[in-house]
């Protein structure tokens, strides 16, 4: 099964929220990062970011779901 990175999160917690959204909608996903979250609590030029990957066949649906949820998020102001 070919995996495709469909989202880059700034933190492990953000990646887990995205994974939860995908899972709740029947899309399996995994995360991939280069640094342990306890070592790098922030990102600089992508160092320490966490990728969210799905099967290639689910990539379009997953991307659309994430985009849709970002558009529906309440404005914090």
Backbone as XML, in Angstrom:
<?xml version="1.0"?>
<chain id="A" units="angstrom">
  <residue number="1" name="UNK">
    <atom name="N" x="0.850" y="-1.181" z="0.000"/>
    <atom name="CA" x="0.000" y="0.000" z="0.000"/>
    <atom name="C" x="0.894" y="1.242" z="0.000"/>
  </residue>
  <residue number="2" name="UNK">
    <atom name="N" x="0.647" y="2.111" z="-0.940"/>
    <atom name="CA" x="1.409" y="3.362" z="-1.037"/>
    <atom name="C" x="0.796" y="4.416" z="-0.116"/>
  </residue>
  <residue number="3" name="UNK">
    <atom name="N" x="1.649" y="5.029" z="0.717"/>
    <atom name="CA" x="1.199" y="6.097" z="1.608"/>
    <atom name="C" x="1.578" y="7.450" z="1.026"/>
  </residue>
  <residue number="4" name="UNK">
    <atom name="N" x="0.691" y="8.422" z="1.214"/>
    <atom name="CA" x="0.886" y="9.774" z="0.704"/>
    <atom name="C" x="0.718" y="10.748" z="1.863"/>
  </residue>
  <residue number="5" name="UNK">
    <atom name="N" x="1.658" y="11.686" z="1.990"/>
    <atom name="CA" x="1.531" y="12.717" z="3.019"/>
    <atom name="C" x="0.527" y="13.752" z="2.534"/>
  </residue>
  <residue number="6" name="UNK">
    <atom name="N" x="-0.537" y="13.938" z="3.320"/>
    <atom name="CA" x="-1.592" y="14.861" z="2.909"/>
    <atom name="C" x="-1.680" y="16.092" z="3.805"/>
  </residue>
  <residue number="7" name="UNK">
    <atom name="N" x="-0.905" y="16.093" z="4.902"/>
    <atom name="CA" x="-0.967" y="17.225" z="5.829"/>
    <atom name="C" x="0.330" y="17.291" z="6.611"/>
  </residue>
  <residue number="8" name="UNK">
    <atom name="N" x="0.809" y="18.501" z="6.842"/>
    <atom name="CA" x="1.983" y="18.732" z="7.694"/>
    <atom name="C" x="1.530" y="19.539" z="8.893"/>
  </residue>
  <residue number="9" name="UNK">
    <atom name="N" x="1.644" y="18.948" z="10.068"/>
    <atom name="CA" x="1.228" y="19.603" z="11.308"/>
    <atom name="C" x="2.440" y="20.200" z="12.005"/>
  </residue>
  <residue number="10" name="UNK">
    <atom name="N" x="2.210" y="21.285" z="12.720"/>
    <atom name="CA" x="3.290" y="21.950" z="13.448"/>
    <atom name="C" x="3.628" y="21.230" z="14.745"/>
  </residue>
  <residue number="11" name="UNK">
    <atom name="N" x="2.742" y="20.330" z="15.182"/>
    <atom name="CA" x="2.990" y="19.611" z="16.432"/>
    <atom name="C" x="2.357" y="18.227" z="16.372"/>
  </residue>
  <residue number="12" name="UNK">
    <atom name="N" x="2.808" y="17.369" z="17.270"/>
    <atom name="CA" x="2.241" y="16.031" z="17.381"/>
    <atom name="C" x="0.758" y="16.117" z="17.745"/>
  </residue>
  <residue number="13" name="UNK">
    <atom name="N" x="0.400" y="17.025" z="18.646"/>
    <atom name="CA" x="-0.998" y="17.165" z="19.061"/>
    <atom name="C" x="-1.892" y="17.553" z="17.887"/>
  </residue>
  <residue number="14" name="UNK">
    <atom name="N" x="-1.438" y="18.484" z="17.068"/>
    <atom name="CA" x="-2.215" y="18.883" z="15.892"/>
    <atom name="C" x="-2.387" y="17.701" z="14.941"/>
  </residue>
  <residue number="15" name="UNK">
    <atom name="N" x="-1.321" y="16.929" z="14.747"/>
    <atom name="CA" x="-1.390" y="15.757" z="13.876"/>
    <atom name="C" x="-2.396" y="14.740" z="14.410"/>
  </residue>
  <residue number="16" name="UNK">
    <atom name="N" x="-2.440" y="14.565" z="15.726"/>
    <atom name="CA" x="-3.384" y="13.617" z="16.321"/>
    <atom name="C" x="-4.825" y="14.087" z="16.158"/>
  </residue>
  <residue number="17" name="UNK">
    <atom name="N" x="-5.055" y="15.384" z="16.194"/>
    <atom name="CA" x="-6.403" y="15.914" z="15.952"/>
    <atom name="C" x="-6.830" y="15.595" z="14.520"/>
  </residue>
  <residue number="18" name="UNK">
    <atom name="N" x="-5.922" y="15.796" z="13.574"/>
    <atom name="CA" x="-6.216" y="15.486" z="12.171"/>
    <atom name="C" x="-6.459" y="13.991" z="12.003"/>
  </residue>
  <residue number="19" name="UNK">
    <atom name="N" x="-5.636" y="13.168" z="12.642"/>
    <atom name="CA" x="-5.837" y="11.712" z="12.575"/>
    <atom name="C" x="-7.205" y="11.333" z="13.121"/>
  </residue>
  <residue number="20" name="UNK">
    <atom name="N" x="-7.610" y="11.956" z="14.220"/>
    <atom name="CA" x="-8.921" y="11.674" z="14.804"/>
    <atom name="C" x="-10.056" y="12.032" z="13.857"/>
  </residue>
  <residue number="21" name="UNK">
    <atom name="N" x="-9.929" y="13.171" z="13.178"/>
    <atom name="CA" x="-10.926" y="13.590" z="12.198"/>
    <atom name="C" x="-11.032" y="12.560" z="11.078"/>
  </residue>
  <residue number="22" name="UNK">
    <atom name="N" x="-9.882" y="12.141" z="10.565"/>
    <atom name="CA" x="-9.878" y="11.162" z="9.482"/>
    <atom name="C" x="-10.473" y="9.840" z="9.941"/>
  </residue>
  <residue number="23" name="UNK">
    <atom name="N" x="-10.043" y="9.363" z="11.102"/>
    <atom name="CA" x="-10.527" y="8.092" z="11.646"/>
    <atom name="C" x="-12.041" y="8.123" z="11.853"/>
  </residue>
  <residue number="24" name="UNK">
    <atom name="N" x="-12.566" y="9.242" z="12.362"/>
    <atom name="CA" x="-14.007" y="9.377" z="12.592"/>
    <atom name="C" x="-14.795" y="9.299" z="11.287"/>
  </residue>
  <residue number="25" name="UNK">
    <atom name="N" x="-14.107" y="9.545" z="10.180"/>
    <atom name="CA" x="-14.753" y="9.493" z="8.873"/>
    <atom name="C" x="-14.318" y="8.280" z="8.055"/>
  </residue>
  <residue number="26" name="UNK">
    <atom name="N" x="-13.757" y="7.286" z="8.734"/>
    <atom name="CA" x="-13.434" y="6.018" z="8.090"/>
    <atom name="C" x="-12.160" y="5.989" z="7.274"/>
  </residue>
  <residue number="27" name="UNK">
    <atom name="N" x="-11.267" y="6.950" z="7.478"/>
    <atom name="CA" x="-10.009" y="6.990" z="6.730"/>
    <atom name="C" x="-8.866" y="6.690" z="7.691"/>
  </residue>
  <residue number="28" name="UNK">
    <atom name="N" x="-8.166" y="5.590" z="7.450"/>
    <atom name="CA" x="-7.025" y="5.228" z="8.293"/>
    <atom name="C" x="-5.835" y="6.106" z="7.944"/>
  </residue>
  <residue number="29" name="UNK">
    <atom name="N" x="-5.068" y="6.477" z="8.978"/>
    <atom name="CA" x="-3.904" y="7.329" z="8.746"/>
    <atom name="C" x="-2.796" y="6.989" z="9.729"/>
  </residue>
  <residue number="30" name="UNK">
    <atom name="N" x="-1.602" y="7.438" z="9.404"/>
    <atom name="CA" x="-0.442" y="7.293" z="10.284"/>
    <atom name="C" x="0.295" y="8.627" z="10.302"/>
  </residue>
  <residue number="31" name="UNK">
    <atom name="N" x="1.108" y="8.819" z="11.339"/>
    <atom name="CA" x="1.908" y="10.038" z="11.424"/>
    <atom name="C" x="3.379" y="9.697" z="11.259"/>
  </residue>
  <residue number="32" name="UNK">
    <atom name="N" x="4.131" y="10.682" z="10.815"/>
    <atom name="CA" x="5.559" y="10.514" z="10.616"/>
    <atom name="C" x="6.255" y="11.825" z="10.934"/>
  </residue>
  <residue number="33" name="UNK">
    <atom name="N" x="7.257" y="11.758" z="11.800"/>
    <atom name="CA" x="8.011" y="12.958" z="12.145"/>
    <atom name="C" x="9.469" y="12.620" z="12.345"/>
  </residue>
  <residue number="34" name="UNK">
    <atom name="N" x="10.314" y="13.634" z="12.251"/>
    <atom name="CA" x="11.755" y="13.433" z="12.380"/>
    <atom name="C" x="12.282" y="13.635" z="13.782"/>
  </residue>
  <residue number="35" name="UNK">
    <atom name="N" x="11.485" y="14.235" z="14.659"/>
    <atom name="CA" x="11.990" y="14.561" z="15.990"/>
    <atom name="C" x="10.985" y="14.156" z="17.054"/>
  </residue>
  <residue number="36" name="UNK">
    <atom name="N" x="11.495" y="13.784" z="18.197"/>
    <atom name="CA" x="10.627" y="13.448" z="19.324"/>
    <atom name="C" x="9.969" y="14.717" z="19.842"/>
  </residue>
  <residue number="37" name="UNK">
    <atom name="N" x="8.655" y="14.688" z="20.104"/>
    <atom name="CA" x="7.979" y="15.905" z="20.563"/>
    <atom name="C" x="8.508" y="16.433" z="21.890"/>
  </residue>
  <residue number="38" name="UNK">
    <atom name="N" x="9.057" y="15.570" z="22.719"/>
    <atom name="CA" x="9.571" y="16.049" z="24.001"/>
    <atom name="C" x="10.896" y="16.792" z="23.846"/>
  </residue>
  <residue number="39" name="UNK">
    <atom name="N" x="11.566" y="16.590" z="22.721"/>
    <atom name="CA" x="12.846" y="17.248" z="22.471"/>
    <atom name="C" x="12.637" y="18.571" z="21.742"/>
  </residue>
  <residue number="40" name="UNK">
    <atom name="N" x="11.766" y="18.559" z="20.746"/>
    <atom name="CA" x="11.508" y="19.744" z="19.927"/>
    <atom name="C" x="10.067" y="20.183" z="20.143"/>
  </residue>
  <residue number="41" name="UNK">
    <atom name="N" x="9.858" y="21.188" z="20.964"/>
    <atom name="CA" x="8.496" y="21.621" z="21.247"/>
    <atom name="C" x="8.013" y="22.690" z="20.271"/>
  </residue>
  <residue number="42" name="UNK">
    <atom name="N" x="8.845" y="23.071" z="19.313"/>
    <atom name="CA" x="8.460" y="24.047" z="18.304"/>
    <atom name="C" x="9.145" y="23.663" z="17.005"/>
  </residue>
  <residue number="43" name="UNK">
    <atom name="N" x="8.709" y="24.261" z="15.896"/>
    <atom name="CA" x="9.314" y="23.955" z="14.603"/>
    <atom name="C" x="10.012" y="25.185" z="14.039"/>
  </residue>
  <residue number="44" name="UNK">
    <atom name="N" x="11.096" y="24.933" z="13.335"/>
    <atom name="CA" x="11.823" y="25.977" z="12.620"/>
    <atom name="C" x="12.046" y="25.455" z="11.209"/>
  </residue>
  <residue number="45" name="UNK">
    <atom name="N" x="11.498" y="26.157" z="10.225"/>
    <atom name="CA" x="11.630" y="25.744" z="8.823"/>
    <atom name="C" x="11.253" y="24.285" z="8.613"/>
  </residue>
  <residue number="46" name="UNK">
    <atom name="N" x="10.201" y="23.825" z="9.281"/>
    <atom name="CA" x="9.723" y="22.468" z="9.091"/>
    <atom name="C" x="10.391" y="21.419" z="9.947"/>
  </residue>
  <residue number="47" name="UNK">
    <atom name="N" x="11.471" y="21.776" z="10.654"/>
    <atom name="CA" x="12.113" y="20.802" z="11.539"/>
    <atom name="C" x="11.177" y="20.501" z="12.696"/>
  </residue>
  <residue number="48" name="UNK">
    <atom name="N" x="10.887" y="19.261" z="12.908"/>
    <atom name="CA" x="10.025" y="18.874" z="14.008"/>
    <atom name="C" x="8.561" y="18.790" z="13.630"/>
  </residue>
  <residue number="49" name="UNK">
    <atom name="N" x="8.222" y="19.102" z="12.371"/>
    <atom name="CA" x="6.820" y="18.977" z="11.995"/>
    <atom name="C" x="6.450" y="17.507" z="11.850"/>
  </residue>
  <residue number="50" name="UNK">
    <atom name="N" x="5.161" y="17.241" z="11.826"/>
    <atom name="CA" x="4.657" y="15.870" z="11.793"/>
    <atom name="C" x="3.775" y="15.717" z="10.561"/>
  </residue>
  <residue number="51" name="UNK">
    <atom name="N" x="4.097" y="14.740" z="9.733"/>
    <atom name="CA" x="3.290" y="14.474" z="8.549"/>
    <atom name="C" x="2.165" y="13.511" z="8.872"/>
  </residue>
  <residue number="52" name="UNK">
    <atom name="N" x="1.013" y="13.738" z="8.257"/>
    <atom name="CA" x="-0.112" y="12.813" z="8.363"/>
    <atom name="C" x="-0.243" y="12.147" z="7.002"/>
  </residue>
  <residue number="53" name="UNK">
    <atom name="N" x="-0.184" y="10.814" z="6.995"/>
    <atom name="CA" x="-0.197" y="10.065" z="5.746"/>
    <atom name="C" x="-1.400" y="9.137" z="5.681"/>
  </residue>
  <residue number="54" name="UNK">
    <atom name="N" x="-1.921" y="8.974" z="4.465"/>
    <atom name="CA" x="-3.030" y="8.064" z="4.207"/>
    <atom name="C" x="-2.690" y="7.237" z="2.973"/>
  </residue>
  <residue number="55" name="UNK">
    <atom name="N" x="-3.479" y="6.197" z="2.738"/>
    <atom name="CA" x="-3.322" y="5.413" z="1.519"/>
    <atom name="C" x="-3.591" y="6.320" z="0.324"/>
  </residue>
  <residue number="56" name="UNK">
    <atom name="N" x="-2.848" y="6.098" z="-0.751"/>
    <atom name="CA" x="-2.983" y="6.936" z="-1.943"/>
    <atom name="C" x="-4.433" y="6.998" z="-2.417"/>
  </residue>
  <residue number="57" name="UNK">
    <atom name="N" x="-5.156" y="5.894" z="-2.300"/>
    <atom name="CA" x="-6.550" y="5.860" z="-2.760"/>
    <atom name="C" x="-7.461" y="6.765" z="-1.926"/>
  </residue>
  <residue number="58" name="UNK">
    <atom name="N" x="-7.047" y="7.107" z="-0.704"/>
    <atom name="CA" x="-7.848" y="7.949" z="0.188"/>
    <atom name="C" x="-7.376" y="9.401" z="0.227"/>
  </residue>
  <residue number="59" name="UNK">
    <atom name="N" x="-6.311" y="9.723" z="-0.497"/>
    <atom name="CA" x="-5.679" y="11.039" z="-0.381"/>
    <atom name="C" x="-6.618" y="12.187" z="-0.728"/>
  </residue>
  <residue number="60" name="UNK">
    <atom name="N" x="-7.352" y="12.079" z="-1.816"/>
    <atom name="CA" x="-8.224" y="13.183" z="-2.217"/>
    <atom name="C" x="-9.338" y="13.389" z="-1.197"/>
  </residue>
  <residue number="61" name="UNK">
    <atom name="N" x="-9.987" y="12.313" z="-0.773"/>
    <atom name="CA" x="-11.074" y="12.430" z="0.204"/>
    <atom name="C" x="-10.559" y="12.999" z="1.520"/>
  </residue>
  <residue number="62" name="UNK">
    <atom name="N" x="-9.375" y="12.569" z="1.945"/>
    <atom name="CA" x="-8.796" y="13.057" z="3.197"/>
    <atom name="C" x="-8.474" y="14.543" z="3.105"/>
  </residue>
  <residue number="63" name="UNK">
    <atom name="N" x="-7.885" y="14.962" z="2.011"/>
    <atom name="CA" x="-7.549" y="16.379" z="1.822"/>
    <atom name="C" x="-8.798" y="17.245" z="1.810"/>
  </residue>
  <residue number="64" name="UNK">
    <atom name="N" x="-9.844" y="16.769" z="1.145"/>
    <atom name="CA" x="-11.103" y="17.518" z="1.097"/>
    <atom name="C" x="-11.736" y="17.609" z="2.482"/>
  </residue>
  <residue number="65" name="UNK">
    <atom name="N" x="-11.673" y="16.526" z="3.245"/>
    <atom name="CA" x="-12.231" y="16.512" z="4.595"/>
    <atom name="C" x="-11.504" y="17.509" z="5.495"/>
  </residue>
  <residue number="66" name="UNK">
    <atom name="N" x="-10.183" y="17.523" z="5.417"/>
    <atom name="CA" x="-9.393" y="18.458" z="6.228"/>
    <atom name="C" x="-9.709" y="19.896" z="5.830"/>
  </residue>
  <residue number="67" name="UNK">
    <atom name="N" x="-9.744" y="20.166" z="4.533"/>
    <atom name="CA" x="-10.052" y="21.520" z="4.058"/>
    <atom name="C" x="-11.441" y="21.949" z="4.515"/>
  </residue>
  <residue number="68" name="UNK">
    <atom name="N" x="-12.389" y="21.038" z="4.441"/>
    <atom name="CA" x="-13.756" y="21.335" z="4.864"/>
    <atom name="C" x="-13.815" y="21.652" z="6.354"/>
  </residue>
  <residue number="69" name="UNK">
    <atom name="N" x="-13.086" y="20.886" z="7.155"/>
    <atom name="CA" x="-13.114" y="21.112" z="8.606"/>
    <atom name="C" x="-12.421" y="22.424" z="8.968"/>
  </residue>
  <residue number="70" name="UNK">
    <atom name="N" x="-11.390" y="22.802" z="8.226"/>
    <atom name="CA" x="-10.710" y="24.071" z="8.491"/>
    <atom name="C" x="-11.613" y="25.249" z="8.160"/>
  </residue>
  <residue number="71" name="UNK">
    <atom name="N" x="-12.440" y="25.100" z="7.132"/>
    <atom name="CA" x="-13.372" y="26.164" z="6.751"/>
    <atom name="C" x="-14.512" y="26.301" z="7.749"/>
  </residue>
  <residue number="72" name="UNK">
    <atom name="N" x="-14.851" y="25.210" z="8.453"/>
    <atom name="CA" x="-15.957" y="25.220" z="9.407"/>
    <atom name="C" x="-15.528" y="25.597" z="10.815"/>
  </residue>
  <residue number="73" name="UNK">
    <atom name="N" x="-14.234" y="25.672" z="11.065"/>
    <atom name="CA" x="-13.747" y="25.984" z="12.410"/>
    <atom name="C" x="-14.200" y="27.376" z="12.822"/>
  </residue>
  <residue number="74" name="UNK">
    <atom name="N" x="-14.650" y="27.510" z="14.075"/>
    <atom name="CA" x="-15.081" y="28.830" z="14.536"/>
    <atom name="C" x="-13.909" y="29.797" z="14.628"/>
  </residue>
  <residue number="75" name="UNK">
    <atom name="N" x="-14.168" y="31.045" z="14.312"/>
    <atom name="CA" x="-13.155" y="32.094" z="14.400"/>
    <atom name="C" x="-12.897" y="32.398" z="15.870"/>
  </residue>
  <residue number="76" name="UNK">
    <atom name="N" x="-11.646" y="32.308" z="16.335"/>
    <atom name="CA" x="-11.362" y="32.518" z="17.757"/>
    <atom name="C" x="-11.577" y="33.954" z="18.221"/>
  </residue>
  <residue number="77" name="UNK">
    <atom name="N" x="-11.746" y="34.885" z="17.312"/>
    <atom name="CA" x="-11.926" y="36.292" z="17.706"/>
    <atom name="C" x="-13.366" y="36.649" z="17.890"/>
  </residue>
</chain>
